[in-house]
Amino acid sequence: MRATALIPMLVLMAGLVGFAQQPKSKIIPLRSRIPAAKPEKYRELRDAAKWKNPYLIVQADGVQVWINGAALTGPTMPVPDVIGYLEKLPNRSWFYGLVVGVQENSLTPNKDRSITDRNFSELFQRLKDAGVRAELWPSD
């Protein structure tokens, strides 16, 4: 009797172990699912609040991500985490194609300027490596 009661429990445990070992849902790289930037859709924009793609504000303590222009303020994160965060955004967050607005925090204290500059450079390189176009704001 004990052996027959033990079999369903073993089958259940084996199923749970198999489920736990399944790979997590795979993140698809941005350049594989989002079309290239479409400058004709945003070229005439002069107000960052109307920007519809992710908008990144570089600071000494990391990068703050805004979604849909200034509509939704997102988290501040270390530069290495930005691409992973962007990859988790839904396709609807990329109205202009694979492009982000980028702005350096203009209120950075002088003592933090070199850190902000380093974050800015690192962010641009990581965006480039991921195939994400960066549009500077305010634009020249």
N, CA, C and O atoms as a GROMACS GRO file, in nm:
protein
  560
    1MET      N    1   0.082  -0.119   0.000
    1MET     CA    2   0.000   0.000   0.000
    1MET      C    3   0.086   0.125   0.000
    1MET      O    4   0.056   0.222  -0.070
    2ARG      N    5   0.192   0.124   0.078
    2ARG     CA    6   0.278   0.240   0.085
    2ARG      C    7   0.344   0.269  -0.049
    2ARG      O    8   0.355   0.385  -0.087
    3ALA      N    9   0.387   0.168  -0.120
    3ALA     CA   10   0.454   0.186  -0.248
    3ALA      C   11   0.360   0.250  -0.350
    3ALA      O   12   0.403   0.336  -0.427
    4THR      N   13   0.235   0.210  -0.352
    4THR     CA   14   0.141   0.267  -0.448
    4THR      C   15   0.108   0.412  -0.415
    4THR      O   16   0.080   0.491  -0.505
    5ALA      N   17   0.109   0.447  -0.288
    5ALA     CA   18   0.084   0.586  -0.249
    5ALA      C   19   0.205   0.672  -0.277
    5ALA      O   20   0.192   0.793  -0.298
    6LEU      N   21   0.321   0.613  -0.277
    6LEU     CA   22   0.445   0.686  -0.300
    6LEU      C   23   0.466   0.721  -0.447
    6LEU      O   24   0.528   0.822  -0.479
    7ILE      N   25   0.416   0.639  -0.536
    7ILE     CA   26   0.436   0.659  -0.680
    7ILE      C   27   0.377   0.792  -0.728
    7ILE      O   28   0.448   0.868  -0.794
    8PRO      N   29   0.251   0.825  -0.698
    8PRO     CA   30   0.199   0.955  -0.744
    8PRO      C   31   0.278   1.074  -0.688
    8PRO      O   32   0.296   1.175  -0.756
    9MET      N   33   0.326   1.059  -0.563
    9MET     CA   34   0.404   1.167  -0.505
    9MET      C   35   0.537   1.184  -0.579
    9MET      O   36   0.580   1.297  -0.603
   10LEU      N   37   0.601   1.076  -0.615
   10LEU     CA   38   0.726   1.082  -0.690
   10LEU      C   39   0.704   1.143  -0.829
   10LEU      O   40   0.785   1.222  -0.877
   11VAL      N   41   0.594   1.105  -0.893
   11VAL     CA   42   0.562   1.161  -1.025
   11VAL      C   43   0.540   1.311  -1.013
   11VAL      O   44   0.588   1.387  -1.097
   12LEU      N   45   0.469   1.355  -0.911
   12LEU     CA   46   0.444   1.497  -0.889
   12LEU      C   47   0.574   1.571  -0.864
   12LEU      O   48   0.596   1.679  -0.920
   13MET      N   49   0.662   1.515  -0.781
   13MET     CA   50   0.790   1.579  -0.752
   13MET      C   51   0.876   1.588  -0.877
   13MET      O   52   0.942   1.689  -0.900
   14ALA      N   53   0.877   1.484  -0.959
   14ALA     CA   54   0.955   1.486  -1.083
   14ALA      C   55   0.903   1.594  -1.176
   14ALA      O   56   0.980   1.662  -1.243
   15GLY      N   57   0.771   1.610  -1.180
   15GLY     CA   58   0.712   1.716  -1.263
   15GLY      C   59   0.751   1.854  -1.214
   15GLY      O   60   0.779   1.942  -1.296
   16LEU      N   61   0.752   1.874  -1.083
   16LEU     CA   62   0.791   2.004  -1.028
   16LEU      C   63   0.938   2.034  -1.056
   16LEU      O   64   0.972   2.148  -1.089
   17VAL      N   65   1.024   1.934  -1.043
   17VAL     CA   66   1.166   1.954  -1.073
   17VAL      C   67   1.183   1.989  -1.220
   17VAL      O   68   1.260   2.078  -1.255
   18GLY      N   69   1.112   1.919  -1.307
   18GLY     CA   70   1.119   1.948  -1.451
   18GLY      C   71   1.071   2.088  -1.482
   18GLY      O   72   1.130   2.157  -1.566
   19PHE      N   73   0.965   2.131  -1.415
   19PHE     CA   74   0.914   2.267  -1.437
   19PHE      C   75   1.015   2.370  -1.391
   19PHE      O   76   1.037   2.470  -1.459
   20ALA      N   77   1.077   2.347  -1.277
   20ALA     CA   78   1.175   2.442  -1.223
   20ALA      C   79   1.298   2.452  -1.312
   20ALA      O   80   1.364   2.556  -1.314
   21GLN      N   81   1.330   2.346  -1.384
   21GLN     CA   82   1.449   2.346  -1.468
   21GLN      C   83   1.423   2.404  -1.607
   21GLN      O   84   1.517   2.423  -1.684
   22GLN      N   85   1.297   2.433  -1.640
   22GLN     CA   86   1.268   2.491  -1.771
   22GLN      C   87   1.330   2.629  -1.779
   22GLN      O   88   1.331   2.703  -1.680
   23PRO      N   89   1.383   2.666  -1.898
   23PRO     CA   90   1.444   2.798  -1.911
   23PRO      C   91   1.338   2.908  -1.895
   23PRO      O   92   1.223   2.891  -1.936
   24LYS      N   93   1.380   3.018  -1.837
   24LYS     CA   94   1.291   3.134  -1.826
   24LYS      C   95   1.260   3.184  -1.966
   24LYS      O   96   1.333   3.155  -2.061
   25SER      N   97   1.152   3.261  -1.979
   25SER     CA   98   1.118   3.314  -2.111
   25SER      C   99   1.237   3.396  -2.162
   25SER      O  100   1.290   3.482  -2.093
   26LYS      N  101   1.273   3.368  -2.282
   26LYS     CA  102   1.391   3.430  -2.341
   26LYS      C  103   1.358   3.572  -2.387
   26LYS      O  104   1.256   3.596  -2.452
   27ILE      N  105   1.446   3.664  -2.352
   27ILE     CA  106   1.431   3.802  -2.396
   27ILE      C  107   1.485   3.811  -2.538
   27ILE      O  108   1.598   3.769  -2.564
   28ILE      N  109   1.406   3.864  -2.628
   28ILE     CA  110   1.449   3.879  -2.767
   28ILE      C  111   1.519   4.014  -2.780
   28ILE      O  112   1.462   4.116  -2.743
   29PRO      N  113   1.642   4.015  -2.832
   29PRO     CA  114   1.715   4.142  -2.847
   29PRO      C  115   1.632   4.244  -2.925
   29PRO      O  116   1.557   4.210  -3.016
   30LEU      N  117   1.649   4.369  -2.887
   30LEU     CA  118   1.572   4.477  -2.948
   30LEU      C  119   1.584   4.480  -3.099
   30LEU      O  120   1.483   4.489  -3.169
   31ARG      N  121   1.706   4.471  -3.151
   31ARG     CA  122   1.723   4.484  -3.296
   31ARG      C  123   1.659   4.369  -3.373
   31ARG      O  124   1.643   4.377  -3.495
   32SER      N  125   1.623   4.261  -3.302
   32SER     CA  126   1.556   4.148  -3.368
   32SER      C  127   1.405   4.166  -3.376
   32SER      O  128   1.339   4.098  -3.454
   33ARG      N  129   1.350   4.258  -3.295
   33ARG     CA  130   1.204   4.272  -3.294
   33ARG      C  131   1.153   4.413  -3.318
   33ARG      O  132   1.034   4.431  -3.344
   34ILE      N  133   1.240   4.512  -3.310
   34ILE     CA  134   1.197   4.651  -3.328
   34ILE      C  135   1.260   4.702  -3.458
   34ILE      O  136   1.381   4.685  -3.479
   35PRO      N  137   1.182   4.764  -3.547
   35PRO     CA  138   1.240   4.816  -3.671
   35PRO      C  139   1.337   4.932  -3.645
   35PRO      O  140   1.337   4.992  -3.538
   36ALA      N  141   1.417   4.961  -3.743
   36ALA     CA  142   1.514   5.070  -3.734
   36ALA      C  143   1.443   5.202  -3.705
   36ALA      O  144   1.323   5.217  -3.730
   37ALA      N  145   1.519   5.297  -3.652
   37ALA     CA  146   1.464   5.429  -3.621
   37ALA      C  147   1.404   5.493  -3.745
   37ALA      O  148   1.453   5.473  -3.857
   38LYS      N  149   1.299   5.569  -3.724
   38LYS     CA  150   1.229   5.639  -3.833
   38LYS      C  151   1.236   5.789  -3.806
   38LYS      O  152   1.140   5.847  -3.756
   39PRO      N  153   1.349   5.852  -3.839
   39PRO     CA  154   1.367   5.995  -3.809
   39PRO      C  155   1.257   6.085  -3.865
   39PRO      O  156   1.228   6.190  -3.808
   40GLU      N  157   1.196   6.044  -3.974
   40GLU     CA  158   1.090   6.128  -4.031
   40GLU      C  159   0.971   6.143  -3.936
   40GLU      O  160   0.894   6.237  -3.950
   41LYS      N  161   0.956   6.052  -3.842
   41LYS     CA  162   0.846   6.060  -3.746
   41LYS      C  163   0.876   6.156  -3.630
   41LYS      O  164   0.783   6.204  -3.564
   42TYR      N  165   1.004   6.183  -3.604
   42TYR     CA  166   1.036   6.267  -3.488
   42TYR      C  167   1.127   6.386  -3.521
   42TYR      O  168   1.158   6.465  -3.432
   43ARG      N  169   1.168   6.399  -3.642
   43ARG     CA  170   1.263   6.504  -3.682
   43ARG      C  171   1.218   6.643  -3.643
   43ARG      O  172   1.301   6.725  -3.603
   44GLU      N  173   1.091   6.672  -3.653
   44GLU     CA  174   1.040   6.807  -3.626
   44GLU      C  175   1.002   6.829  -3.479
   44GLU      O  176   0.962   6.940  -3.442
   45LEU      N  177   1.013   6.728  -3.398
   45LEU     CA  178   0.979   6.741  -3.255
   45LEU      C  179   1.074   6.837  -3.185
   45LEU      O  180   1.196   6.829  -3.204
   46ARG      N  181   1.021   6.927  -3.106
   46ARG     CA  182   1.104   7.021  -3.030
   46ARG      C  183   1.076   7.014  -2.881
   46ARG      O  184   1.144   7.081  -2.802
   47ASP      N  185   0.977   6.934  -2.841
   47ASP     CA  186   0.937   6.924  -2.702
   47ASP      C  187   0.956   6.779  -2.656
   47ASP      O  188   0.885   6.690  -2.701
   48ALA      N  189   1.051   6.757  -2.565
   48ALA     CA  190   1.080   6.621  -2.518
   48ALA      C  191   0.958   6.557  -2.452
   48ALA      O  192   0.947   6.434  -2.449
   49ALA      N  193   0.868   6.636  -2.400
   49ALA     CA  194   0.748   6.581  -2.336
   49ALA      C  195   0.658   6.510  -2.437
   49ALA      O  196   0.575   6.428  -2.398
   50LYS      N  197   0.675   6.540  -2.564
   50LYS     CA  198   0.594   6.475  -2.668
   50LYS      C  199   0.664   6.354  -2.730
   50LYS      O  200   0.608   6.288  -2.817
   51TRP      N  201   0.785   6.326  -2.685
   51TRP     CA  202   0.862   6.211  -2.733
   51TRP      C  203   0.790   6.083  -2.692
   51TRP      O  204   0.752   6.069  -2.576
   52LYS      N  205   0.770   5.989  -2.786
   52LYS     CA  206   0.690   5.869  -2.758
   52LYS      C  207   0.772   5.744  -2.730
   52LYS      O  208   0.716   5.642  -2.692
   53ASN      N  209   0.901   5.749  -2.748
   53ASN     CA  210   0.988   5.634  -2.720
   53ASN      C  211   1.051   5.649  -2.581
   53ASN      O  212   1.030   5.751  -2.515
   54PRO      N  213   1.127   5.550  -2.536
   54PRO     CA  214   1.197   5.567  -2.409
   54PRO      C  215   1.289   5.689  -2.413
   54PRO      O  216   1.347   5.723  -2.516
   55TYR      N  217   1.300   5.752  -2.300
   55TYR     CA  218   1.380   5.874  -2.286
   55TYR      C  219   1.471   5.853  -2.166
   55TYR      O  220   1.424   5.821  -2.057
   56LEU      N  221   1.601   5.870  -2.185
   56LEU     CA  222   1.699   5.840  -2.081
   56LEU      C  223   1.764   5.967  -2.029
   56LEU      O  224   1.810   6.051  -2.107
   57ILE      N  225   1.767   5.981  -1.899
   57ILE     CA  226   1.832   6.096  -1.837
   57ILE      C  227   1.953   6.045  -1.759
   57ILE      O  228   1.941   5.970  -1.663
   58VAL      N  229   2.071   6.088  -1.805
   58VAL     CA  230   2.196   6.041  -1.747
   58VAL      C  231   2.232   6.128  -1.628
   58VAL      O  232   2.233   6.251  -1.636
   59GLN      N  233   2.262   6.062  -1.516
   59GLN     CA  234   2.295   6.129  -1.391
   59GLN      C  235   2.418   6.063  -1.331
   59GLN      O  236   2.466   5.961  -1.381
   60ALA      N  237   2.469   6.120  -1.226
   60ALA     CA  238   2.585   6.062  -1.159
   60ALA      C  239   2.550   5.928  -1.096
   60ALA      O  240   2.635   5.838  -1.089
   61ASP      N  241   2.426   5.912  -1.048
   61ASP     CA  242   2.388   5.787  -0.981
   61ASP      C  243   2.328   5.684  -1.076
   61ASP      O  244   2.278   5.582  -1.030
   62GLY      N  245   2.333   5.708  -1.206
   62GLY     CA  246   2.282   5.612  -1.303
   62GLY      C  247   2.202   5.678  -1.412
   62GLY      O  248   2.224   5.795  -1.446
   63VAL      N  249   2.109   5.603  -1.466
   63VAL     CA  250   2.026   5.651  -1.577
   63VAL      C  251   1.880   5.634  -1.538
   63VAL      O  252   1.837   5.524  -1.501
   64GLN      N  253   1.805   5.742  -1.548
   64GLN     CA  254   1.662   5.734  -1.523
   64GLN      C  255   1.593   5.711  -1.657
   64GLN      O  256   1.622   5.780  -1.755
   65VAL      N  257   1.502   5.615  -1.660
   65VAL     CA  258   1.430   5.583  -1.782
   65VAL      C  259   1.289   5.638  -1.772
   65VAL      O  260   1.217   5.611  -1.676
   66TRP      N  261   1.252   5.716  -1.872
   66TRP     CA  262   1.114   5.764  -1.882
   66TRP      C  263   1.051   5.691  -1.999
   66TRP      O  264   1.114   5.669  -2.102
   67ILE      N  265   0.927   5.654  -1.982
   67ILE     CA  266   0.855   5.583  -2.087
   67ILE      C  267   0.753   5.678  -2.148
   67ILE      O  268   0.683   5.750  -2.076
   68ASN      N  269   0.744   5.677  -2.278
   68ASN     CA  270   0.648   5.762  -2.349
   68ASN      C  271   0.670   5.909  -2.313
   68ASN      O  272   0.580   5.977  -2.263
   69GLY      N  273   0.792   5.955  -2.341
   69GLY     CA  274   0.826   6.093  -2.310
   69GLY      C  275   0.824   6.116  -2.161
   69GLY      O  276   0.881   6.037  -2.086
   70ALA      N  277   0.761   6.221  -2.118
   70ALA     CA  278   0.754   6.252  -1.975
   70ALA      C  279   0.629   6.193  -1.910
   70ALA      O  280   0.600   6.221  -1.794
   71ALA      N  281   0.553   6.111  -1.985
   71ALA     CA  282   0.427   6.061  -1.932
   71ALA      C  283   0.447   5.966  -1.812
   71ALA      O  284   0.371   5.974  -1.716
   72LEU      N  285   0.545   5.880  -1.817
   72LEU     CA  286   0.568   5.784  -1.710
   72LEU      C  287   0.714   5.787  -1.667
   72LEU      O  288   0.802   5.750  -1.745
   73THR      N  289   0.740   5.830  -1.548
   73THR     CA  290   0.875   5.833  -1.496
   73THR      C  291   0.910   5.695  -1.445
   73THR      O  292   0.837   5.636  -1.365
   74GLY      N  293   1.023   5.643  -1.493
   74GLY     CA  294   1.064   5.510  -1.453
   74GLY      C  295   1.178   5.514  -1.353
   74GLY      O  296   1.210   5.619  -1.298
   75PRO      N  297   1.237   5.399  -1.330
   75PRO     CA  298   1.341   5.387  -1.229
   75PRO      C  299   1.475   5.446  -1.274
   75PRO      O  300   1.498   5.466  -1.394
   76THR      N  301   1.561   5.472  -1.177
   76THR     CA  302   1.700   5.507  -1.204
   76THR      C  303   1.780   5.381  -1.180
   76THR      O  304   1.763   5.314  -1.079
   77MET      N  305   1.868   5.349  -1.274
   77MET     CA  306   1.942   5.224  -1.266
   77MET      C  307   2.086   5.244  -1.309
   77MET      O  308   2.118   5.343  -1.374
   78PRO      N  309   2.174   5.150  -1.273
   78PRO     CA  310   2.312   5.158  -1.321
   78PRO      C  311   2.316   5.144  -1.474
   78PRO      O  312   2.230   5.078  -1.533
   79VAL      N  313   2.414   5.205  -1.535
   79VAL     CA  314   2.425   5.202  -1.682
   79VAL      C  315   2.420   5.059  -1.737
   79VAL      O  316   2.351   5.037  -1.836
   80PRO      N  317   2.491   4.961  -1.677
   80PRO     CA  318   2.487   4.826  -1.734
   80PRO      C  319   2.348   4.762  -1.738
   80PRO      O  320   2.327   4.666  -1.812
   81ASP      N  321   2.253   4.812  -1.659
   81ASP     CA  322   2.119   4.754  -1.654
   81ASP      C  323   2.022   4.813  -1.756
   81ASP      O  324   1.913   4.760  -1.775
   82VAL      N  325   2.060   4.921  -1.822
   82VAL     CA  326   1.967   4.994  -1.909
   82VAL      C  327   1.921   4.908  -2.027
   82VAL      O  328   1.801   4.902  -2.054
   83ILE      N  329   2.012   4.844  -2.097
   83ILE     CA  330   1.973   4.766  -2.216
   83ILE      C  331   1.877   4.654  -2.176
   83ILE      O  332   1.777   4.631  -2.245
   84GLY      N  333   1.905   4.584  -2.067
   84GLY     CA  334   1.815   4.479  -2.021
   84GLY      C  335   1.676   4.532  -1.990
   84GLY      O  336   1.576   4.467  -2.021
   85TYR      N  337   1.670   4.650  -1.930
   85TYR     CA  338   1.541   4.712  -1.900
   85TYR      C  339   1.467   4.746  -2.030
   85TYR      O  340   1.348   4.719  -2.043
   86LEU      N  341   1.539   4.805  -2.125
   86LEU     CA  342   1.477   4.841  -2.253
   86LEU      C  343   1.427   4.717  -2.327
   86LEU      O  344   1.322   4.722  -2.391
   87GLU      N  345   1.501   4.607  -2.319
   87GLU     CA  346   1.461   4.485  -2.388
   87GLU      C  347   1.331   4.428  -2.333
   87GLU      O  348   1.261   4.355  -2.404
   88LYS      N  349   1.297   4.459  -2.210
   88LYS     CA  350   1.174   4.409  -2.150
   88LYS      C  351   1.052   4.495  -2.183
   88LYS      O  352   0.938   4.456  -2.156
   89LEU      N  353   1.076   4.612  -2.243
   89LEU     CA  354   0.963   4.698  -2.278
   89LEU      C  355   0.886   4.639  -2.395
   89LEU      O  356   0.946   4.577  -2.484
   90PRO      N  357   0.755   4.656  -2.396
   90PRO     CA  358   0.676   4.603  -2.508
   90PRO      C  359   0.702   4.680  -2.637
   90PRO      O  360   0.749   4.793  -2.636
   91ASN      N  361   0.670   4.616  -2.747
   91ASN     CA  362   0.691   4.677  -2.880
   91ASN      C  363   0.621   4.812  -2.892
   91ASN      O  364   0.670   4.901  -2.962
   92ARG      N  365   0.508   4.829  -2.825
   92ARG     CA  366   0.434   4.956  -2.836
   92ARG      C  367   0.511   5.074  -2.777
   92ARG      O  368   0.473   5.189  -2.799
   93SER      N  369   0.618   5.048  -2.702
   93SER     CA  370   0.700   5.155  -2.645
   93SER      C  371   0.798   5.214  -2.746
   93SER      O  372   0.872   5.306  -2.714
   94TRP      N  373   0.798   5.161  -2.869
   94TRP     CA  374   0.897   5.199  -2.970
   94TRP      C  375   0.829   5.260  -3.093
   94TRP      O  376   0.849   5.213  -3.205
   95PHE      N  377   0.750   5.363  -3.071
   95PHE     CA  378   0.672   5.427  -3.178
   95PHE      C  379   0.761   5.474  -3.295
   95PHE      O  380   0.721   5.463  -3.411
   96TYR      N  381   0.880   5.525  -3.264
   96TYR     CA  382   0.969   5.579  -3.367
   96TYR      C  383   1.070   5.476  -3.418
   96TYR      O  384   1.162   5.511  -3.492
   97GLY      N  385   1.055   5.352  -3.380
   97GLY     CA  386   1.154   5.251  -3.414
   97GLY      C  387   1.260   5.245  -3.304
   97GLY      O  388   1.238   5.292  -3.193
   98LEU      N  389   1.374   5.188  -3.336
   98LEU     CA  390   1.478   5.161  -3.237
   98LEU      C  391   1.564   5.284  -3.209
   98LEU      O  392   1.678   5.294  -3.254
   99VAL      N  393   1.506   5.377  -3.134
   99VAL     CA  394   1.573   5.502  -3.099
   99VAL      C  395   1.527   5.545  -2.960
   99VAL      O  396   1.412   5.526  -2.922
  100VAL      N  397   1.620   5.603  -2.885
  100VAL     CA  398   1.587   5.660  -2.754
  100VAL      C  399   1.630   5.806  -2.752
  100VAL      O  400   1.726   5.844  -2.818
  101GLY      N  401   1.560   5.885  -2.675
  101GLY     CA  402   1.605   6.021  -2.647
  101GLY      C  403   1.701   6.014  -2.528
  101GLY      O  404   1.678   5.938  -2.434
  102VAL      N  405   1.807   6.092  -2.533
  102VAL     CA  406   1.905   6.092  -2.424
  102VAL      C  407   1.936   6.235  -2.386
  102VAL      O  408   1.960   6.321  -2.470
  103GLN      N  409   1.936   6.258  -2.256
  103GLN     CA  410   1.967   6.390  -2.204
  103GLN      C  411   2.056   6.374  -2.082
  103GLN      O  412   2.034   6.286  -1.999
  104GLU      N  413   2.154   6.460  -2.072
  104GLU     CA  414   2.237   6.462  -1.952
  104GLU      C  415   2.168   6.553  -1.852
  104GLU      O  416   2.121   6.661  -1.888
  105ASN      N  417   2.163   6.511  -1.726
  105ASN     CA  418   2.099   6.593  -1.624
  105ASN      C  419   2.175   6.725  -1.612
  105ASN      O  420   2.291   6.728  -1.572
  106SER      N  421   2.108   6.832  -1.646
  106SER     CA  422   2.173   6.964  -1.646
  106SER      C  423   2.192   7.019  -1.504
  106SER      O  424   2.261   7.119  -1.486
  107LEU      N  425   2.133   6.956  -1.405
  107LEU     CA  426   2.144   7.003  -1.268
  107LEU      C  427   2.250   6.925  -1.188
  107LEU      O  428   2.253   6.931  -1.066
  108THR      N  429   2.336   6.853  -1.258
  108THR     CA  430   2.441   6.776  -1.191
  108THR      C  431   2.539   6.869  -1.123
  108THR      O  432   2.594   6.959  -1.187
  109PRO      N  433   2.562   6.850  -0.994
  109PRO     CA  434   2.662   6.934  -0.924
  109PRO      C  435   2.801   6.913  -0.986
  109PRO      O  436   2.831   6.805  -1.037
  110ASN      N  437   2.884   7.015  -0.981
  110ASN     CA  438   3.019   7.008  -1.038
  110ASN      C  439   3.098   6.889  -0.985
  110ASN      O  440   3.174   6.828  -1.060
  111LYS      N  441   3.082   6.856  -0.857
  111LYS     CA  442   3.158   6.746  -0.799
  111LYS      C  443   3.122   6.611  -0.863
  111LYS      O  444   3.202   6.517  -0.857
  112ASP      N  445   3.004   6.600  -0.923
  112ASP     CA  446   2.959   6.476  -0.986
  112ASP      C  447   2.973   6.478  -1.138
  112ASP      O  448   2.939   6.379  -1.204
  113ARG      N  449   3.022   6.587  -1.195
  113ARG     CA  450   3.026   6.603  -1.340
  113ARG      C  451   3.105   6.491  -1.408
  113ARG      O  452   3.060   6.437  -1.509
  114SER      N  453   3.222   6.454  -1.355
  114SER     CA  454   3.303   6.352  -1.421
  114SER      C  455   3.234   6.215  -1.418
  114SER      O  456   3.248   6.136  -1.512
  115ILE      N  457   3.161   6.186  -1.310
  115ILE     CA  458   3.088   6.060  -1.302
  115ILE      C  459   2.974   6.059  -1.405
  115ILE      O  460   2.953   5.959  -1.474
  116THR      N  461   2.903   6.170  -1.415
  116THR     CA  462   2.795   6.180  -1.513
  116THR      C  463   2.849   6.166  -1.654
  116THR      O  464   2.790   6.097  -1.737
  117ASP      N  465   2.961   6.232  -1.682
  117ASP     CA  466   3.022   6.222  -1.815
  117ASP      C  467   3.062   6.078  -1.847
  117ASP      O  468   3.044   6.031  -1.959
  118ARG      N  469   3.117   6.007  -1.749
  118ARG     CA  470   3.156   5.868  -1.769
  118ARG      C  471   3.031   5.781  -1.794
  118ARG      O  472   3.032   5.695  -1.883
  119ASN      N  473   2.924   5.803  -1.717
  119ASN     CA  474   2.799   5.730  -1.740
  119ASN      C  475   2.745   5.758  -1.880
  119ASN      O  476   2.696   5.667  -1.948
  120PHE      N  477   2.753   5.883  -1.922
  120PHE     CA  478   2.705   5.923  -2.054
  120PHE      C  479   2.780   5.847  -2.164
  120PHE      O  480   2.718   5.793  -2.256
  121SER      N  481   2.912   5.844  -2.155
  121SER     CA  482   2.994   5.774  -2.255
  121SER      C  483   2.966   5.625  -2.257
  121SER      O  484   2.953   5.564  -2.363
  122GLU      N  485   2.957   5.567  -2.138
  122GLU     CA  486   2.930   5.422  -2.130
  122GLU      C  487   2.792   5.389  -2.186
  122GLU      O  488   2.776   5.290  -2.256
  123LEU      N  489   2.694   5.472  -2.154
  123LEU     CA  490   2.558   5.448  -2.205
  123LEU      C  491   2.556   5.452  -2.357
  123LEU      O  492   2.497   5.365  -2.420
  124PHE      N  493   2.621   5.553  -2.416
  124PHE     CA  494   2.622   5.562  -2.562
  124PHE      C  495   2.685   5.439  -2.626
  124PHE      O  496   2.636   5.390  -2.728
  125GLN      N  497   2.793   5.390  -2.568
  125GLN     CA  498   2.858   5.271  -2.623
  125GLN      C  499   2.767   5.149  -2.612
  125GLN      O  500   2.758   5.070  -2.706
  126ARG      N  501   2.701   5.134  -2.500
  126ARG     CA  502   2.611   5.020  -2.482
  126ARG      C  503   2.490   5.027  -2.576
  126ARG      O  504   2.447   4.926  -2.631
  127LEU      N  505   2.437   5.147  -2.594
  127LEU     CA  506   2.327   5.164  -2.689
  127LEU      C  507   2.372   5.128  -2.830
  127LEU      O  508   2.303   5.056  -2.902
  128LYS      N  509   2.488   5.177  -2.868
  128LYS     CA  510   2.543   5.147  -3.001
  128LYS      C  511   2.561   4.997  -3.019
  128LYS      O  512   2.524   4.942  -3.123
  129ASP      N  513   2.619   4.931  -2.920
  129ASP     CA  514   2.641   4.786  -2.928
  129ASP      C  515   2.510   4.709  -2.942
  129ASP      O  516   2.506   4.603  -3.005
  130ALA      N  517   2.403   4.762  -2.883
  130ALA     CA  518   2.271   4.696  -2.890
  130ALA      C  519   2.193   4.735  -3.015
  130ALA      O  520   2.083   4.685  -3.038
  131GLY      N  521   2.251   4.825  -3.097
  131GLY     CA  522   2.182   4.868  -3.219
  131GLY      C  523   2.076   4.973  -3.196
  131GLY      O  524   1.989   4.993  -3.281
  132VAL      N  525   2.082   5.042  -3.082
  132VAL     CA  526   1.982   5.144  -3.049
  132VAL      C  527   2.038   5.281  -3.084
  132VAL      O  528   2.146   5.320  -3.037
  133ARG      N  529   1.965   5.354  -3.165
  133ARG     CA  530   2.006   5.490  -3.200
  133ARG      C  531   1.976   5.583  -3.082
  133ARG      O  532   1.873   5.569  -3.016
  134ALA      N  533   2.066   5.676  -3.057
  134ALA     CA  534   2.048   5.772  -2.948
  134ALA      C  535   2.034   5.912  -3.006
  134ALA      O  536   2.120   5.957  -3.081
  135GLU      N  537   1.926   5.979  -2.973
  135GLU     CA  538   1.902   6.117  -3.014
  135GLU      C  539   1.924   6.206  -2.893
  135GLU      O  540   1.858   6.190  -2.790
  136LEU      N  541   2.016   6.300  -2.904
  136LEU     CA  542   2.045   6.390  -2.794
  136LEU      C  543   1.938   6.497  -2.779
  136LEU      O  544   1.888   6.551  -2.878
  137TRP      N  545   1.902   6.525  -2.654
  137TRP     CA  546   1.808   6.633  -2.622
  137TRP      C  547   1.875   6.722  -2.520
  137TRP      O  548   1.941   6.670  -2.430
  138PRO      N  549   1.863   6.849  -2.527
  138PRO     CA  550   1.803   6.915  -2.642
  138PRO      C  551   1.891   6.897  -2.764
  138PRO      O  552   2.014   6.888  -2.755
  139SER      N  553   1.825   6.891  -2.879
  139SER     CA  554   1.899   6.867  -3.004
  139SER      C  555   1.971   6.994  -3.047
  139SER      O  556   1.930   7.105  -3.012
  140ASP      N  557   2.078   6.975  -3.122
  140ASP     CA  558   2.156   7.088  -3.173
  140ASP      C  559   2.092   7.151  -3.294
  140ASP      O  560   2.145   7.247  -3.350
   0.00000   0.00000   0.00000
